[in-house]
């Protein structure tokens, strides 16, 4: 895996993990003020979710990198 493919794989893993962490810890406002969306979270804690996503993605990417580099899964045609 070259560096460009590694960056692309990491970005794809990061996006998937981020979308799965978004719903955790979300509480809606009971009586939102006028002009606010009813479904908007009270405290979305996005920076905490970005940090957790980055750490989880690094672990998942390390596993994927190891599997690809050990040729357990190969995307190259057999020569």
C-alpha positions in Angstrom: 0.0 0.0 0.0 1.5 3.3 -1.0 1.1 6.5 1.0 -1.8 7.9 -1.2 -3.8 4.7 -0.9 -3.1 4.7 2.9 -4.5 8.2 3.2 -7.6 7.4 1.2 -8.3 4.3 3.3 -7.8 6.2 6.5 -10.2 8.9 5.4 -12.8 6.4 4.4 -12.5 4.6 7.8 -12.6 7.9 9.6 -15.8 9.0 7.9 -17.6 5.8 8.6 -16.5 5.8 12.3 -17.5 9.4 12.7 -21.0 8.8 11.3 -21.4 5.9 13.7 -20.2 8.0 16.8 -22.5 11.0 16.1 -25.6 9.6 17.8 -23.9 8.7 21.1 -24.6 11.0 24.1 -27.1 13.1 22.2 -30.0 14.7 24.3 -32.7 16.8 22.7 -34.0 19.9 24.3 -37.4 19.4 26.0 -38.7 22.9 25.2 -36.6 24.5 22.5 -36.7 28.3 22.2 -38.6 29.7 19.2 -36.6 29.5 16.0 -34.5 26.4 17.1 -34.8 23.0 15.5 -36.8 20.6 17.6 -34.4 17.7 16.8 -31.2 19.6 17.4 -29.0 18.2 20.2 -28.5 20.2 23.4 -24.8 19.6 23.5 -23.4 17.7 20.5 -19.9 17.3 21.9 -18.4 17.3 18.4 -14.7 17.7 19.5 -15.0 14.8 21.8 -16.5 12.7 19.0 -13.8 13.8 16.6 -11.0 12.8 19.1 -12.7 9.4 19.7 -13.1 8.9 16.0 -9.5 9.7 15.3 -8.3 7.2 17.9 -10.7 4.4 16.8 -9.9 5.0 13.1 -6.1 4.8 13.8 -6.6 1.4 15.5 -8.9 0.1 12.6 -6.5 1.4 10.0 -3.5 -0.3 11.7 -5.4 -3.6 11.5 -6.3 -3.0 7.8 -2.7 -2.0 7.0 -1.3 -5.1 8.7 -3.8 -7.4 6.8 -3.0 -5.8 3.4 0.8 -5.8 4.0 0.9 -9.4 5.1 -0.9 -10.3 1.8 -3.7 -12.1 3.7 -6.0 -10.1 1.4 -4.5 -9.1 -1.9 -5.9 -6.7 -4.5 -3.2 -7.5 -7.0 -3.7 -10.1 -9.8 -1.7 -13.3 -9.3 1.4 -13.2 -11.4 
